[in-house]
Amino acid sequence: MQAFEQCPTCLAEYQNPADRRFHAQPNACAQCGPRLWCSTADGEPLSGDPLERAVAGLQAGKILAIRGMGGFYLMCAADDPVAIAQLRHRKRRPHKPLAIMALNGASLEPWVELSRENRALLESAAAPLLIVPYKEGAASQLMLEALAPGLKDLGVLLPSTPLHWLLFHTLLGQPKGSGWLQRPLSTAWVATSANLGGQPLITDNHQALEQLADIADLWLLHDREIITGCDDSVFQASRSPRALVRPGRGLAPLHLTLPEASPVRVLALGAYLKTSVCLLGEDQACLSQYVGDLDQATTCRRLRATAEHLCQLLDFRPEMICSDLHPDVYSSRLAEELARQWQLPWLQVQHHHAHVAAVMAEFGLQERVLGLVLDGQGLGEEGQARGGELLEVNTLGFSRLGELAPLLLPGGDQAAREPWRLAAGVLHQLGLKASAAFDPGDQPGHALLQKLLARPHLCSPTTSAGRLFDAAAGLLGVCSHQSHEAQAAMQLEALVTGLPTLAERLWTLKEGQLSFWPLLSAVSTLTDPRQGAEVFHAGLIGGLEEWLEKASEDTGLRKVVLSGGCFLNGVLRQALVARLQARGLEVYVPQRVSVNDTGLALGQAWVASMARKTDDSQFLERLSYVPGRTGPN
């Protein structure tokens, strides 16, 4: 608000101790405060009331870019299939689900299943976006297949800034009083972050007019600058316990009180995907908002800016830098650069160790625990791509108790984007040409892929649980190509209506390695995708339950930490937690920290803090850079 000089009337209110606006720094009025206008791509204000122009545009099927508190939204009518199709086409977002914004919780009641706890969270000051099941009757008012193709859940949110409320107020004809705030309204708008895929959230007016010129029809702008960009917070709340997908507006930065003071002040920079920044010092940890994936130069710059901003804001001077074990990602290169520039020790933390440590930090766990991490990929100490590991973790380090049996990745990273490749690899190893529901021979590039599979040394192995979901989705013909992350797994989960009792044990467990090859073989014989999805989830959960129970018996440990992006799957999360608790195990699933890679920075900082408590010789051996050390660093 520094840019807005107060008029005499507002200044008098600000300086009067008897006035309720005394020293209220945002105090302003229509004459001296921020200005609102509606424009087309040229940025020039359109005539008339800007709110009325914006609402009229939404009703006419236009796409509106609106500047919010932490960045820009793109909005359109949620009951207009043409507008939604235009938004998807222009934003190059063919399948990824879109959320809707409604006036209040009462307005959402006819459309989605909202528990009392979820509604309270939705209506809280944080106002996060919740992913919840939609009701069958919702299709008569909302374009569900256009909003969430192939899914059973819908993202919903409520107004979180005065400008959102004013849009609804204008839609209703600007009624007097506040009664309209609680009345149900049958109108909802699609609301999605106004950024191109992989790019950081847009916060600047000029940037929005330039980058959204081919997407938006109208812009609702104001001249109050956004200092720190921040996306909506998102929860996967379709099943209990909820899981935090993305920490953002209302929930970040997250401040955690630790069980004891840290001997060192740590700056941690996360990994590659869904990065965030963490500062840890004394008995406090501060975890930033979601920054994004580091495959774009703009996101890399945002990571550096976020670290600098948090350090400046909290007057924090780090004594150690932390990052992921992967040497080629930007967060690791930035960590090394800062460590050498500031002459600080640099510690690299194994990916899945950091996952478990983040949950330990959230719950203040300092004893030994079992940690099950299921995700897409994390680099192991020996350079192998890992994504399904069972660890024993304590404050001084970890040991690996087991891993998932590996799958081949024919085509490397391309296989993660094209599940048919994983299905073809599974079928090749099973000695089959096709599954009952899917024939990879129909796919372009199949002949070349077969040549690749004939030379398995050219196909990287992975223990990724995420690729296990992809392989099952490919075998069942549910999803052959993914246009967004986890599309195959989400569509597979959406088919599940219940978990069948399996006639046989569809997994093997030998010397700590859990193999789901019998499960994939069984799935390949099924023609009904729904039946296949249910068998797959039942087998997966049963195998993981046995794995953890066996590890608990062998180690005597009764506390289990579950983490990794695969636990955003509500069927897996709910059933596995319930079964482990029924066996008398204490289960910890992150609640305030994201279950995916956004929580890694906290785990890295926690590991560094605990490592510093060891004797100097052990600590120095773990460092990737030591100021003043001679020899290779």
SVG drawing of the C-alpha trace seen along z (x, -y; Angstrom):
<svg xmlns="http://www.w3.org/2000/svg" viewBox="-31 -16 75 84">
<polyline fill="none" stroke="black" stroke-width="0.4" points="0.0,0.0 3.0,-2.3 2.3,-3.4 -1.1,-4.8 -0.8,-8.1 -3.7,-8.7 -6.1,-11.5 -6.8,-14.0 -9.9,-12.1 -8.1,-8.7 -5.0,-10.2 -7.1,-11.8 -8.6,-8.4 -5.2,-6.8 -3.7,-9.4 -6.7,-9.5 -6.3,-7.2 -10.0,-7.2 -10.8,-6.1 -11.2,-2.4 -8.8,-2.8 -6.0,-4.3 -2.7,-3.0 -4.6,-0.6 -2.0,-0.5 -4.4,0.7 -6.7,-2.3 -7.8,-3.9 -10.9,-4.9 -12.1,-5.1 -10.2,-8.4 -6.8,-7.4 -6.8,-3.6 -6.2,-0.9 -8.0,-1.2 -10.0,1.5 -10.7,1.7 -11.7,4.2 -9.9,4.3 -9.3,6.3 -5.8,7.4 -4.6,3.8 -4.8,3.0 -6.9,-0.1 -9.9,-0.3 -13.3,0.4 -16.1,-2.0 -18.7,-1.3 -18.5,0.6 -15.6,3.0 -17.4,5.6 -20.5,5.5 -18.4,5.8 -16.6,8.8 -19.8,10.6 -21.4,9.9 -18.4,11.4 -18.6,14.6 -22.3,14.9 -21.6,14.4 -19.1,17.3 -16.0,15.2 -12.8,16.2 -11.8,13.8 -8.3,13.3 -8.7,11.8 -6.0,10.5 -6.3,12.0 -4.3,11.9 -1.5,14.2 -1.7,14.2 -4.1,14.4 -7.0,16.8 -8.7,17.7 -12.4,18.0 -15.4,19.0 -18.9,20.3 -19.0,23.8 -22.2,24.7 -21.0,23.6 -19.4,26.5 -18.2,24.2 -16.4,21.8 -14.8,24.7 -13.6,26.3 -12.2,23.0 -10.3,22.6 -8.9,26.1 -7.8,25.5 -6.2,22.2 -4.5,23.2 -3.3,26.5 -4.9,28.5 -6.9,31.2 -7.6,33.5 -6.3,32.1 -9.3,31.4 -10.6,27.9 -12.0,26.6 -15.1,24.5 -15.7,21.5 -19.1,21.2 -20.5,18.5 -20.7,20.6 -20.9,24.1 -24.7,24.2 -24.3,23.6 -22.1,26.7 -24.4,29.0 -26.4,30.2 -23.1,30.9 -20.5,32.5 -20.2,34.6 -19.0,32.4 -18.4,33.8 -18.8,31.4 -15.0,31.3 -14.4,30.6 -17.0,27.9 -15.5,26.3 -12.0,26.3 -13.5,25.0 -15.2,22.1 -12.1,21.4 -9.9,18.3 -7.4,20.4 -10.2,21.1 -8.3,24.0 -9.4,25.8 -10.8,29.2 -11.0,32.3 -14.1,34.1 -16.6,36.6 -19.3,35.1 -22.9,36.2 -24.7,38.1 -27.2,35.3 -24.6,32.6 -24.3,33.4 -27.7,31.7 -26.1,28.3 -22.4,28.7 -20.4,30.0 -18.7,32.7 -17.2,34.6 -15.7,31.4 -14.5,30.3 -13.1,33.6 -12.9,36.1 -12.8,39.7 -12.9,38.8 -15.3,39.1 -14.0,36.1 -14.3,32.4 -12.1,29.5 -14.2,26.8 -13.3,23.6 -15.0,20.5 -14.2,16.8 -10.9,15.9 -10.5,12.2 -12.9,9.2 -12.8,9.1 -14.3,12.6 -17.1,11.6 -17.7,8.5 -18.1,10.6 -20.9,12.7 -22.4,9.5 -22.6,8.0 -24.0,11.2 -26.9,11.0 -27.6,7.3 -25.7,5.8 -28.2,6.6 -28.1,4.6 -27.0,6.2 -25.1,9.4 -27.9,12.0 -26.9,12.8 -23.6,14.3 -25.4,17.3 -28.0,18.0 -27.5,20.8 -26.6,19.8 -26.9,22.1 -24.2,20.3 -20.5,21.4 -17.4,20.4 -14.4,22.4 -11.4,21.0 -7.9,22.1 -4.4,20.7 -3.6,18.4 -0.3,19.8 0.9,21.9 1.9,25.5 5.0,25.7 5.3,21.9 5.1,20.0 1.9,18.2 1.4,14.9 1.3,11.9 2.0,8.8 -0.5,6.9 1.8,6.4 2.9,10.0 -0.7,11.2 -1.7,9.1 1.2,10.4 1.3,14.1 -2.5,14.5 -3.2,12.7 -4.1,15.9 -6.1,17.3 -8.3,14.6 -11.0,12.4 -11.2,10.0 -8.9,8.9 -10.1,7.6 -7.1,5.7 -6.1,3.6 -2.9,1.6 -2.1,3.1 1.1,5.0 1.6,8.7 4.9,9.0 4.9,12.8 3.1,15.1 1.1,17.8 -1.2,20.5 -4.3,21.8 -3.7,24.5 -5.1,27.8 -6.3,30.9 -7.2,34.3 -10.3,34.7 -12.3,37.4 -11.3,39.9 -10.0,39.9 -7.4,38.9 -7.1,35.9 -3.9,35.3 -2.3,31.9 -1.6,31.7 -0.2,28.2 0.5,25.6 -0.2,22.1 -2.5,19.2 -3.7,19.4 -1.4,22.2 2.1,21.1 4.6,20.2 4.0,23.0 5.6,22.5 6.3,25.6 7.6,25.8 10.1,28.6 10.5,30.8 14.0,29.4 16.3,26.6 18.5,27.3 22.3,26.9 22.5,25.3 20.5,23.0 19.6,24.7 18.5,23.5 17.0,26.4 16.0,26.1 14.0,29.3 14.4,31.4 13.2,31.2 9.4,31.4 7.0,29.4 9.8,27.6 9.6,25.5 12.1,23.8 12.6,24.5 14.4,22.5 15.1,24.3 16.7,22.8 16.3,22.9 13.1,24.9 11.3,23.5 10.9,24.5 9.4,22.4 8.3,24.1 7.5,21.9 4.6,22.0 4.8,24.4 7.3,23.0 6.9,25.5 8.8,27.8 12.4,26.9 12.2,27.7 11.6,24.0 14.1,21.1 11.4,18.9 10.7,21.5 14.4,21.8 14.6,18.0 11.5,18.1 13.2,20.8 16.2,18.5 13.9,15.5 11.8,17.4 14.9,18.4 16.2,14.9 12.8,13.4 12.3,15.8 15.8,15.2 15.3,11.5 11.8,11.6 12.9,13.6 16.4,12.1 17.7,15.6 21.4,16.3 21.9,20.0 24.9,22.0 24.3,25.0 22.7,25.6 20.7,28.7 19.4,30.2 18.4,33.5 20.9,36.2 20.4,35.7 23.4,33.8 21.8,32.4 18.7,30.6 18.8,26.9 18.1,27.0 21.3,29.0 23.3,26.7 21.9,23.7 22.8,25.3 26.4,25.9 26.6,22.3 25.4,20.8 27.5,23.1 30.7,22.0 29.7,18.4 28.8,18.2 31.4,20.8 28.9,23.0 28.7,26.8 26.4,28.5 24.6,31.7 22.7,33.7 19.9,35.9 18.5,39.1 15.1,38.4 13.0,40.9 14.9,40.3 13.7,36.7 10.1,37.8 10.1,39.7 12.0,37.1 9.4,34.4 6.7,36.4 8.9,37.0 9.5,33.2 5.7,32.5 4.9,34.9 8.0,34.4 9.1,38.0 12.6,38.7 12.5,42.4 13.1,45.1 10.2,45.5 9.3,47.5 9.0,45.4 7.1,46.5 7.6,44.1 5.7,44.6 6.2,42.0 7.3,41.5 11.1,41.3 13.8,40.4 17.5,40.9 19.1,43.6 22.7,43.4 24.0,45.7 22.3,43.6 19.4,45.9 15.9,44.6 13.8,45.5 10.1,45.0 9.0,47.6 11.1,48.2 10.7,49.4 13.1,47.7 14.0,47.8 14.7,44.2 16.0,42.5 17.5,39.1 20.9,40.2 20.1,41.7 18.3,44.6 18.7,48.1 16.8,49.8 14.7,52.7 13.3,53.4 12.1,52.1 9.5,52.9 10.6,55.3 11.7,53.3 9.9,52.6 11.6,51.7 11.2,48.2 11.3,48.7 12.1,45.3 13.1,43.8 11.1,40.8 8.9,41.2 7.5,44.3 6.2,42.2 4.3,40.1 3.0,43.0 1.7,45.9 1.3,48.1 5.1,48.5 5.1,49.8 2.2,52.1 4.2,53.4 7.3,53.9 5.2,55.9 3.7,58.0 7.1,58.7 8.5,59.9 5.3,62.0 5.9,63.6 2.6,62.1 1.8,60.1 -1.3,58.4 -3.5,58.3 -7.2,59.1 -8.1,55.4 -5.2,53.8 -3.0,54.6 0.2,52.5 0.7,53.6 -1.9,50.9 0.4,48.1 2.7,46.2 6.3,47.0 5.4,50.5 7.9,52.3 10.7,50.1 9.8,50.6 10.0,54.4 13.5,54.0 14.3,52.0 12.7,54.6 14.8,57.3 17.8,55.5 16.8,55.1 20.1,53.5 18.9,50.5 15.8,50.1 16.4,48.5 14.9,50.4 12.8,48.5 11.2,49.5 8.7,46.6 5.3,47.2 3.9,44.5 5.0,46.5 3.2,49.6 -0.1,47.6 0.8,46.6 1.5,50.1 -1.9,51.3 -3.7,48.5 -2.0,49.4 -2.8,53.1 -6.5,52.3 -6.7,49.8 -7.6,47.1 -4.9,44.6 -2.3,45.1 -1.0,41.5 -0.9,38.9 -1.4,35.2 -0.8,34.4 1.0,35.9 -0.8,38.9 -3.6,38.9 -3.4,42.7 -3.4,43.3 -6.3,40.9 -8.4,42.5 -7.6,45.9 -8.6,44.9 -11.9,43.4 -13.0,46.8 -12.9,48.3 -16.3,48.8 -15.1,51.3 -12.2,53.6 -12.8,57.3 -11.6,60.2 -8.9,61.8 -9.0,65.5 -5.2,65.8 -2.2,63.9 -1.1,61.7 2.3,60.7 5.5,62.3 7.8,61.1 11.3,62.4 14.3,60.9 12.6,57.6 11.7,57.2 7.9,56.9 7.0,58.1 3.7,57.3 4.4,59.3 1.7,61.9 -0.8,58.9 0.2,57.5 -0.2,60.9 -3.7,61.3 -4.7,57.8 -3.5,58.6 -6.2,61.4 -9.2,59.1 -11.3,57.5 -13.4,55.2 -11.4,52.1 -13.4,51.6 -12.8,55.1 -9.2,54.8 -8.8,51.5 -10.4,53.0 -8.3,56.1 -5.2,54.0 -5.9,51.8 -6.9,54.7 -3.7,56.6 -1.5,53.5 -2.9,52.7 -2.7,56.3 0.9,56.6 1.9,53.4 0.0,54.4 1.9,57.7 5.2,56.0 4.8,53.5 3.5,56.1 6.5,58.3 9.0,55.4 7.3,54.4 7.7,58.0 11.4,58.1 12.4,54.8 10.0,54.4 8.9,51.0 5.2,50.1 5.3,46.5 4.8,46.3 5.3,43.2 3.6,43.1 4.7,40.6 5.2,40.0 2.9,38.7 1.2,42.1 -0.6,41.6 -2.6,38.9 -4.6,41.9 -7.5,41.9 -8.4,45.6 -4.8,46.6 -4.4,44.1 -7.7,44.8 -7.5,48.6 -3.9,49.0 -4.1,46.7 -7.2,48.5 -5.6,52.0 -2.4,51.0 -4.2,49.4 -6.3,52.5 -3.1,54.4 -2.1,52.1 0.4,50.0 0.7,46.2 0.3,44.6 1.5,41.2 0.4,39.5 1.4,35.9 -1.4,33.4 0.1,29.9 2.9,30.9 2.4,32.1 2.6,35.8 4.4,35.2 7.7,33.5 6.7,30.1 7.5,31.3 11.0,32.5 12.8,29.3 11.5,29.7 12.7,33.3 16.1,32.2 16.4,29.5 15.4,32.0 18.0,34.5 20.7,31.8 19.7,30.7 19.8,34.2 23.0,35.0 24.8,32.1 24.3,33.7 26.7,36.5 30.4,36.2 32.3,34.1 34.0,37.0 30.8,38.7 29.1,35.4 32.0,34.3 31.9,37.6 28.3,36.9 28.9,33.5 29.2,32.8 31.1,29.6 33.1,28.5 34.6,25.0 38.4,25.2 38.6,28.9 41.5,29.9 40.9,32.5 37.8,33.2 34.6,31.4"/>
</svg>
